[in-house]
Amino acid sequence: MVRARPFLTLLTALLLALPGVTALSSAARAADADLVVNGGFESGLSGWSCTAATTVGSPVHSGGSALQATPAGSDYAQCAQTVTVQPGAQYTLSGYVRGSYVYLGASGTGTTDVSTWTQSAPDWQKLTTTFTTGASTTRVTIYTHGWYGTGAYYADDVSLVGPGGSTGQPPAAPAGLKAGTITSSSVALSWTAVTGATGYAVYRDGTKVQTVTGTSATVSGLSAATAYSFQVTAVNAAGESPKSAAVTATTTTGSSGGSTGLPTHALAGYLHASFANGSGYTRLADVPDSWDVIDLAFGEPTSTTSGDIRFNRCPVTECPNVESDADFKAAVKAKQAAGKKVLISIGGANGQVQLTTTAARDTFVSSVSNIIDTYGLDGLDIDFEGHSLSLDASDTDFRNPTTPVIVNLISALKTLKAKYGSKFVLSMAPETFFVQMGYQYYGTGKWGGQDPRCGAYLPVIYALRDDLTLLHVQDYNSGSIMGLDNQYHSMGGADFHIAMTDMLLTGFPVAGDANNVFPPLRPDQIAIGMPASVNAGNGYVAPAEVTKALDCLTKKANCGSYATHGTWPALRGLMTWSVNWDRYSNWEFQKNFDAYFG
C-alpha cells in the first residue's frame, strides 16, 4: 500500500493538469439534485396531487411515513407532482414501492414519456427509469399509481435526480390588503399587485381557502356576525411568498339565504304525495306539527330532457284515502298559517332530469312555476339522482362549470329565486356520491376513467350557496365515503353522519387539490338526511345514534372515533325519508327530534 501512493499521486496531478477537468466534474455534480418535493411523504401529501390516497406510519421504506393509495372502481389511485426541469437534460426517476401492479412514470417530458412497473412487490422494491427532456421542456409530471381492482399499494422515497430548472425567487408578500363589500356570508378582498407573481393564495384564519390570478377575491360561505382574519400570499414557479399583513372583517347579521321564517332547529321530511308504496298514503293535513318543512314527492319530467315537470297527485286506485285537490290546497294554506313550509320536490329515484338545452331550462322554470303557483307552495327542493347530473370531461373547476346540464340548472334555480324573492325556500337533497365523494374524485378526473357524476352537485351548491336555504345530503343508500381524516366511513352509526356533516361545515379540497377548496356552508343551511326506519332505506340508525351525532356536532360531546373540526350549535336540524315511513314506525324519528330540540 505504501509503495502505491506515489503512482496515485502522480496520476491525480496529471488529471488536474488537464484543462477544464476539475471545472466540468464539479459543475456536473453541482447541477444534479433531487427535484421531488416531499418524496418521502414525511409531510403528508404536501406537494402531491392524489386520488384515494393517504399517508401511513407502517409499512415505510425509510423515515416515518409512506404513501398508501387504494384503487377503486374506475380510479387507479394516481399520485402526481409537477417539477421544474431544464430543457435537453437527462433525469433519473426512482422510488420504492410495495403491492400488486405498481407503476412509476413521467409525462410531459417533451420526448418519450416513460414508466416502469412491478406486477408484484410483497416487500419494498426499487423502480427506476430515465428520460431526457425536450428542447423546450421546463416542467415534467412524475406519478405513481396502481391498477383497477387491485388492493392498496405503497410508495416511498420517490426521487427525480437531474439538473434543476431555473425558477428564480418567490415573489414578495402582497401589500395593501383591505376588505371591501361585506355581507352576512361573504367578504370581498383586494390587494396591490406583486411583481413577478403569477397568482395569489387567500387564507382565512390561517387556512388556504382560495387561489386567484388577479388582485381581488370574495371569500364566501361565512357565518353571520362572525369575525374572520384574512391574509394573502403571492405565488410563482419558485414558490409562495410570506403572508401579507392580516386584515380582520366581521360579517353582518342575518341570513343571506333570505327571510324564510324557519325555526332555529327544523325537522324536514318527504311526504309521498304522488304514490303510496308500502308505507301507505298520509294526507297532508294529518302530518303532525313537528314537521317544519314538508317536501312533496315528487314532481317528475315528461321525459328526461324535456324540462317539463309535472306533479301528479296519487290516484284513488293506489291511494284510496287521498284527499281532493281542494282539500290538499286547503291543507297547504293551513300548514303555512302554522309557520310550516311546503315545497315541491323535483326528481327522486325515478325522475331523471337533464336540462341539456336552454329550451329545456326555460321549460323547467315555467313548469315548476306553474306547480308552485297552482298549489301556493313555499319553494322548491332539488332531489336529482341517478344520471341527472354528470360532468363533461373538460369540466374540471367547480367554481366555473361548463357542462350544459349543470349550467342550465344553476340558471334555472337563480331565475326561480329571483322571481319569488327572499322568502322563497330552496333546498337540495343530493346523495353522498355527488357531494362528499368530491373530496377524492371530481368528474372523470385529471387522467380520465372516473365516473363523471362524482362530485357533480358541487358546482350547483357553490353557485347557489347564497340562495340555498337547506342542504340535506342523503346519508343513506351510500357506499363508504372518505372523510377529512382520510379514513373511509360507512353507514350504520353516528360516526358516518358526523364525518359527512363535518365535511360540509368545514369545507374540503376537491379531488385532493389543496388549491381548489370547496368552502364550508353555514350551519343554519345544514340538515342531516337519515332514513326514518329500517323499511325506508339502507343506513338506518337507532334514535340513540341520532342523538350521538347531534351531540357531537352541536356540543362536541358524545363523539366517537371521528374528530370534528368545529362545534356548530346553529346546525339547522334533520331531514328524513320519509314522513310516511315515520308514521309507519309510530313516529320514532319525529319523537326523537322533539325530545332533543324541545
C-alpha positions in Angstrom: 0.0 0.0 0.0 2.8 2.4 0.8 4.5 1.8 -2.5 1.3 2.6 -4.5 0.9 6.1 -3.2 3.4 7.9 -5.4 1.8 6.5 -8.6 -1.7 7.6 -7.5 -0.4 11.0 -6.5 1.2 11.4 -9.9 -2.0 10.2 -11.7 -4.0 12.7 -9.8 -1.6 15.5 -10.6 -1.8 14.7 -14.3 -5.6 14.7 -14.3 -5.7 18.0 -12.5 -3.2 19.4 -15.0 -5.7 18.7 -17.9 -7.6 22.0 -18.7 -11.3 22.0 -17.5 -11.4 18.6 -15.9 -11.9 19.9 -12.4 -14.4 22.5 -13.5 -16.5 20.2 -15.6 -16.8 17.4 -13.0 -17.7 19.9 -10.2 -20.3 21.6 -12.4 -21.9 18.3 -13.2 -22.1 17.3 -9.6 -23.5 20.7 -8.5 -26.2 20.7 -11.3 -27.7 17.3 -10.3 -30.2 17.4 -7.4 -33.3 15.6 -6.2 -36.2 17.8 -7.5 -39.1 16.0 -5.8 -40.8 17.9 -3.0 -41.7 15.6 -0.1 -40.6 12.5 -1.9 -40.6 10.5 1.4 -44.2 11.7 2.3 -43.0 12.9 5.7 -45.2 16.0 5.3 -48.3 14.0 4.4 -49.4 14.6 0.8 -47.9 18.1 0.6 -46.6 18.7 -2.9 -48.6 15.9 -4.4 -52.0 15.7 -6.1 -53.6 12.4 -5.3 -56.8 10.4 -5.5 -57.8 7.8 -2.9 -54.5 8.3 -1.1 -53.3 8.9 2.5 -50.1 8.6 4.4 -49.3 5.8 6.9 -46.7 5.1 9.5 -46.4 1.4 8.5 -45.1 0.0 6.3 -42.4 2.5 5.4 -39.2 2.2 3.5 -37.4 4.9 5.5 -38.4 7.7 7.8 -41.8 7.8 9.5 -44.3 7.9 6.6 -45.1 6.4 3.3 -47.9 6.8 0.7 -50.8 4.4 0.7 -53.2 4.6 -2.2 -56.2 2.4 -3.0 -57.6 1.9 -6.5 -61.4 1.7 -6.5 -63.9 1.4 -9.3 -62.7 3.3 -12.4 -59.9 5.0 -10.5 -56.4 3.6 -10.2 -55.3 5.9 -7.4 -52.7 8.1 -9.1 -50.5 10.4 -7.1 -48.6 13.0 -9.2 -46.3 16.0 -8.8 -45.1 18.6 -11.4 -41.5 19.6 -11.1 -39.4 22.3 -12.9 -36.6 20.9 -15.1 -34.1 22.1 -17.7 -34.6 21.5 -21.5 -32.5 18.9 -23.1 -31.3 17.3 -19.8 -31.2 13.7 -18.6 -33.1 12.7 -15.4 -33.3 9.5 -13.3 -36.7 8.8 -11.7 -36.8 6.2 -8.9 -38.9 5.2 -6.0 -39.6 2.3 -3.6 -43.0 0.5 -3.9 -45.0 -2.3 -2.4 -48.1 -4.1 -3.7 -49.6 -5.5 -6.8 -49.3 -3.7 -10.1 -47.5 -0.5 -9.0 -46.4 2.0 -11.6 -43.8 4.8 -11.6 -43.5 7.2 -14.5 -43.1 10.6 -16.0 -45.3 12.5 -18.5 -44.8 15.8 -20.4 -41.1 15.1 -21.0 -41.1 16.6 -24.4 -39.6 13.4 -25.8 -40.7 9.9 -24.9 -42.8 9.6 -21.7 -41.6 6.7 -19.6 -42.9 4.4 -17.0 -41.8 1.3 -15.1 -43.8 -1.1 -13.0 -43.9 -4.3 -11.0 -46.6 -6.9 -11.1 -45.9 -8.0 -7.5 -43.8 -6.5 -4.7 -44.6 -8.2 -1.4 -41.8 -6.1 0.1 -40.2 -2.8 -0.8 -38.8 -2.9 -4.4 -37.0 -0.1 -6.1 -38.3 1.1 -9.5 -36.0 3.2 -11.7 -36.4 4.8 -15.2 -34.6 7.6 -17.1 -35.6 10.1 -19.7 -34.3 13.2 -21.5 -36.4 16.3 -21.7 -37.3 18.0 -24.9 -35.6 21.2 -26.3 -38.3 23.5 -24.8 -39.5 21.4 -21.8 -39.4 23.2 -18.5 -41.9 21.2 -16.5 -42.5 17.4 -16.1 -45.1 15.5 -14.2 -44.0 12.4 -12.3 -46.5 9.9 -10.9 -47.2 6.6 -9.2 -50.4 4.6 -9.5 -51.9 1.2 -9.0 -54.3 -0.7 -11.2 -58.1 -1.2 -11.3 -59.5 -3.8 -9.0 -56.2 -4.4 -7.1 -55.6 -3.7 -3.4 -53.8 -0.8 -1.8 -50.2 0.0 -3.0 -47.5 1.8 -1.1 -44.7 4.2 -2.3 -41.9 5.9 -0.5 -38.6 7.8 -1.2 -39.6 8.9 -4.7 -36.8 11.0 -6.3 -36.1 12.7 -9.6 -32.3 13.4 -9.9 -31.0 15.8 -12.5 -30.3 19.5 -13.1 -32.9 21.7 -11.5 -34.8 24.2 -13.6 -34.3 28.0 -13.3 -37.2 29.0 -11.1 -35.9 32.3 -9.8 -37.1 33.6 -6.5 -40.6 33.5 -4.8 -42.3 36.9 -5.0 -42.6 39.4 -2.2 -45.5 39.4 0.2 -48.5 41.4 -1.1 -49.2 44.8 0.4 -52.4 46.8 0.8 -54.8 44.1 1.7 -58.2 45.5 2.5 -61.8 44.4 2.9 -64.5 45.7 0.6 -68.1 44.7 0.5 -69.1 42.6 3.5 -72.4 40.5 3.7 -73.6 38.0 6.2 -71.8 35.2 4.4 -69.0 36.8 2.4 -66.1 39.3 2.4 -64.6 40.9 -0.7 -60.9 41.4 -0.5 -58.4 43.4 -2.7 -54.6 44.0 -2.6 -51.7 45.5 -4.5 -50.2 43.6 -7.4 -46.8 42.0 -6.8 -44.1 42.0 -9.4 -43.3 38.5 -10.7 -46.4 36.9 -9.2 -48.4 34.5 -11.4 -51.2 34.1 -8.8 -52.3 34.6 -5.3 -53.5 32.4 -2.4 -56.1 33.7 0.1 -56.0 32.5 3.7 -58.9 32.6 6.2 -57.9 32.2 9.8 -54.6 30.7 8.6 -56.2 28.1 6.2 -55.8 28.5 2.5 -59.3 28.8 1.0 -58.9 30.1 -2.5 -56.4 30.8 -5.3 -56.8 33.5 -7.9 -54.8 35.1 -10.7 -56.0 38.7 -10.1 -55.7 41.1 -7.2 -59.1 40.6 -5.7 -61.2 37.7 -4.3 -64.5 37.2 -2.5 -64.5 34.7 0.3 -67.9 33.2 0.8 -69.5 30.5 2.9 -69.0 32.5 6.1 -71.2 32.6 9.2 -73.2 35.7 10.1 -72.0 38.2 12.7 -68.6 36.5 12.9 -65.0 38.0 12.8 -62.5 36.5 10.4 -58.8 37.2 9.8 -57.6 37.2 6.2 -54.1 37.1 4.6 -52.8 36.8 1.1 -49.6 35.3 -0.4 -48.1 35.8 -3.9 -47.1 32.7 -5.9 -44.9 31.9 -8.9 -43.0 28.9 -10.2 -40.3 29.4 -7.5 -42.8 29.1 -4.7 -45.0 31.1 -2.3 -44.3 34.4 -0.7 -44.6 35.1 3.1 -48.2 36.0 4.1 -49.3 39.6 3.9 -50.3 41.6 7.0 -53.7 40.4 8.3 -56.9 42.2 7.9 -60.0 41.4 10.1 -63.6 41.7 8.9 -66.8 40.9 10.7 -69.8 39.6 8.7 -73.1 41.3 9.0 -76.1 39.8 10.9 -78.9 37.9 9.2 -79.0 35.1 6.7 -78.1 35.6 3.1 -80.4 32.8 2.2 -83.4 35.1 2.7 -86.0 35.5 5.4 -87.6 32.1 5.1 -89.0 32.0 8.6 -87.7 28.6 9.6 -87.2 27.9 13.3 -83.7 27.7 14.7 -83.9 23.9 14.6 -86.1 22.4 11.9 -87.4 18.9 11.0 -87.8 18.3 7.3 -89.4 15.3 5.7 -90.6 13.9 2.4 -94.3 13.2 2.0 -95.3 10.6 -0.6 -97.8 12.9 -2.4 -97.9 11.1 -5.8 -97.6 7.5 -4.7 -98.2 5.3 -1.7 -95.7 2.3 -1.6 -95.6 0.0 1.5 -95.9 2.9 4.0 -99.3 3.9 2.9 -100.7 7.3 2.0 -100.6 10.1 4.5 -102.8 13.2 4.0 -101.1 16.5 4.2 -103.5 17.7 6.9 -102.5 14.7 9.0 -98.8 15.5 9.1 -98.0 16.5 12.8 -97.0 20.0 13.6 -93.4 18.8 14.4 -92.6 18.8 10.7 -91.3 22.3 9.8 -90.5 21.6 6.1 -92.7 19.2 4.1 -91.3 18.1 0.7 -94.0 16.9 -1.7 -92.6 13.8 -3.5 -92.3 14.1 -6.5 -92.5 16.4 -9.5 -91.2 14.4 -12.4 -90.4 15.3 -16.1 -92.5 14.2 -19.1 -89.2 12.9 -20.5 -85.6 13.0 -19.3 -84.5 16.0 -21.3 -87.8 17.9 -21.8 -87.5 20.1 -18.6 -91.3 19.8 -18.4 -92.1 19.0 -14.8 -95.5 17.6 -13.8 -96.9 17.0 -10.3 -99.5 14.2 -10.4 -101.1 13.5 -7.1 -101.6 10.0 -6.0 -104.6 8.3 -7.8 -107.5 6.9 -5.9 -106.7 3.4 -7.2 -103.4 3.5 -5.4 -104.3 5.8 -2.5 -107.9 5.1 -1.5 -107.8 7.8 1.2 -106.3 10.5 -1.0 -107.8 14.0 -0.4 -109.4 16.1 -3.1 -107.4 18.9 -4.8 -109.4 21.4 -2.9 -108.7 19.8 0.5 -105.0 19.4 -0.5 -104.7 23.1 -1.3 -106.5 24.0 1.9 -104.0 21.8 3.8 -101.1 23.7 2.2 -102.6 27.0 3.5 -103.2 25.6 6.9 -99.6 24.4 7.2 -98.3 27.8 6.1 -100.6 29.5 8.6 -98.9 27.4 11.3 -95.5 28.5 10.1 -94.6 25.4 8.1 -93.1 25.3 4.6 -94.4 23.1 1.9 -92.2 22.5 -1.1 -92.4 20.6 -4.4 -89.5 18.2 -4.6 -88.3 17.5 -8.2 -86.7 14.2 -9.2 -86.4 11.2 -6.9 -85.1 7.8 -8.0 -87.4 7.6 -11.0 -87.4 11.3 -12.1 -84.3 11.8 -14.1 -83.9 15.4 -15.1 -81.3 16.6 -17.6 -81.5 20.2 -18.7 -79.3 19.7 -21.8 -80.6 22.8 -23.6 -81.6 26.4 -22.8 -85.1 25.5 -24.1 -85.3 22.7 -21.5 -84.1 25.2 -18.9 -86.8 27.7 -19.7 -89.5 24.9 -19.8 -88.3 23.8 -16.4 -88.7 27.3 -15.0 -92.2 27.8 -16.4 -93.5 24.3 -15.5 -92.1 24.4 -11.9 -93.5 27.9 -11.5 -96.9 26.6 -12.6 -96.8 23.9 -9.9 -95.8 26.4 -7.2 -98.5 28.8 -8.2 -101.2 26.2 -8.6 -100.8 24.8 -5.1 -99.5 28.0 -3.4 -96.2 26.4 -2.3 -93.3 28.0 -0.5 -90.5 26.8 -2.7 -88.6 24.0 -4.4 -86.5 21.0 -3.4 -84.0 19.5 -5.9 -83.6 15.8 -5.5 -81.8 14.9 -8.7 -80.4 11.4 -8.5 -79.1 8.7 -10.9 -77.8 10.2 -14.1 -79.5 13.6 -13.9 -76.1 15.4 -13.2 -72.7 14.5 -14.6 -69.7 16.5 -15.7 -68.2 16.8 -19.2 -64.5 15.6 -19.3 -63.3 19.1 -19.9 -65.3 20.5 -16.9 -62.7 20.5 -14.0 -63.4 23.6 -12.0 -66.5 23.5 -9.7 -66.4 27.3 -9.4 -66.7 27.8 -13.2 -68.8 24.9 -14.6 -69.2 24.5 -18.3 -71.4 21.3 -18.6 -74.8 22.3 -20.0 -76.9 20.3 -17.5 -75.0 22.0 -14.7 -75.0 25.5 -16.1 -78.7 25.3 -17.1 -79.8 24.0 -13.7 -77.9 26.8 -11.9 -79.5 29.4 -14.2 -83.0 27.9 -13.7 -82.7 28.0 -10.0 -81.4 31.5 -9.9 -84.3 32.6 -12.1 -86.9 31.0 -9.8 -85.2 32.5 -6.7 -85.3 36.0 -8.3 -88.9 35.5 -9.4 -90.2 34.6 -5.9 -87.9 36.7 -3.8 -86.2 36.3 -0.4 -88.9 34.2 1.2 -88.6 31.5 -1.5 -87.3 28.3 0.1 -84.7 26.4 -1.8 -83.4 23.0 -0.6 -81.3 20.2 -2.1 -81.1 16.6 -1.3 -78.1 15.1 -3.2 -76.6 11.7 -2.5 -73.1 11.5 -0.8 -71.6 10.3 -4.2 -72.4 13.7 -5.7 -71.0 15.8 -2.8 -68.7 14.3 -0.2 -67.1 11.9 -2.7 -65.8 15.0 -4.4 -63.1 15.1 -1.7 -61.4 12.2 -3.6 -62.8 12.4 -7.1 -64.3 15.1 -9.4 -65.8 14.1 -12.7 -63.7 12.0 -15.0 -60.5 13.2 -13.2 -57.3 14.7 -14.5 -56.4 11.4 -16.2 -59.8 10.2 -17.2 -61.6 7.0 -16.3 -63.6 8.1 -13.3 -67.4 8.3 -13.0 -68.4 11.7 -14.5 -71.2 12.0 -11.9 -68.8 12.1 -9.0 -69.0 15.5 -7.2 -71.4 16.8 -9.8 -73.6 18.6 -7.3 -70.6 20.7 -6.0 -70.8 23.4 -8.7 -74.6 23.7 -8.2 -74.3 24.1 -4.4 -71.4 26.5 -4.8 -73.3 28.7 -7.3 -76.5 28.8 -5.2 -74.8 28.9 -1.7 -76.1 32.4 -1.0 -79.7 31.4 -2.2 -79.7 28.0 -0.6 -82.0 27.6 2.4 -81.2 23.9 3.3 -78.8 21.3 2.1 -79.8 17.9 3.4 -77.5 15.3 1.9 -78.9 11.8 1.9 -76.7 10.0 4.4 -78.3 6.7 3.3 -78.2 4.2 0.5 -74.5 5.2 0.3 -71.2 3.4 -0.1 -68.3 4.0 2.2 -67.0 7.6 1.9 -63.6 9.0 2.8 -63.8 11.8 5.5 -61.4 14.6 6.2 -59.5 12.2 8.4 -58.6 10.3 5.2 -60.4 7.2 6.5 -63.4 5.5 5.0 -66.7 5.8 6.9 -69.7 3.5 6.5 -73.4 3.8 7.3 -74.9 2.3 10.4 -73.8 4.6 13.2 -73.3 8.1 14.4 -69.8 8.3 13.1 -70.9 8.3 9.4 -73.3 11.3 9.9 -70.6 13.2 12.0 -68.0 12.7 9.3 -70.2 13.6 6.4 -71.7 16.7 8.1 -68.3 17.9 9.3 -67.1 17.9 5.7 -69.9 20.3 4.7 -69.3 22.6 7.7 -65.5 22.6 7.4 -65.1 22.6 3.6 -62.7 20.3 1.7 -60.2 20.2 -1.1 -61.8 18.9 -4.3 -60.2 15.8 -5.7 -57.4 16.2 -3.1 -56.3 19.5 -4.6 -55.3 21.8 -1.7 -55.5 24.8 -4.0 -59.1 24.0 -5.0 -61.2 24.1 -1.8 -65.0 23.8 -1.7 -65.8 26.3 1.0 -67.9 25.5 4.1 -71.6 26.1 4.3 -73.3 27.9 7.2 -74.6 25.6 9.9 -78.1 27.1 9.6 -78.1 25.7 6.0 -77.4 22.1 7.0 -79.8 19.4 8.0 -78.7 15.7 8.2 -80.5 13.3 6.0 -81.4 10.0 7.6 -83.9 7.1 6.9 -86.9 7.2 9.2 -87.0 3.4 9.7 -85.4 0.2 8.6 -88.0 0.0 5.9 -87.2 3.4 4.5 -83.7 2.7 3.1 -80.2 1.4 3.9 -78.3 3.3 6.6 -81.0 3.4 9.3 -79.6 4.3 12.7 -81.4 4.0 16.0 -82.5 7.1 17.9 -79.6 6.8 20.3 -77.1 7.1 17.4 -79.0 10.1 16.0 -78.6 11.7 19.4 -74.8 10.9 19.5 -74.4 12.6 16.1 -76.3 15.7 17.2 -74.4 15.9 20.5 -71.0 15.7 18.7 -71.8 18.3 16.0 -73.6 20.8 18.2 -71.8 20.3 21.6 -68.6 18.4 20.7 -69.8 15.8 23.2 -70.5 12.1 22.9 -68.2 11.9 19.9 -66.8 8.6 18.6 -63.6 8.0 16.6 -64.0 10.9 14.2 -62.7 14.3 15.4 -64.7 17.2 14.1 -63.2 20.5 13.0 -65.6 22.6 15.0 -68.8 22.9 17.0 -72.0 24.1 15.4 -74.9 24.7 17.8 -76.7 26.5 15.0 -77.0 23.3 12.9 -80.4 23.6 11.4 -81.7 20.0 12.1 -82.7 16.8 10.5 -84.3 15.6 7.3 -85.8 12.1 6.8 -87.1 9.8 4.1 -89.9 9.9 4.9 -92.9 11.3 6.8 -94.9 8.3 5.6 -92.3 5.8 6.8 -92.0 7.6 10.2 -95.8 7.3 10.6 -95.5 3.6 9.8 -92.9 3.3 12.6 -95.1 5.1 15.2 -93.3 8.4 14.6 -90.0 7.2 16.1 -87.9 9.7 14.2 -90.1 12.7 14.9 -90.3 11.9 18.6 -86.6 11.7 19.0 -86.2 15.1 17.2 -88.8 16.7 19.5 -87.1 15.2 22.6 -83.7 16.5 21.6 -84.6 20.1 20.5 -87.7 20.5 22.5 
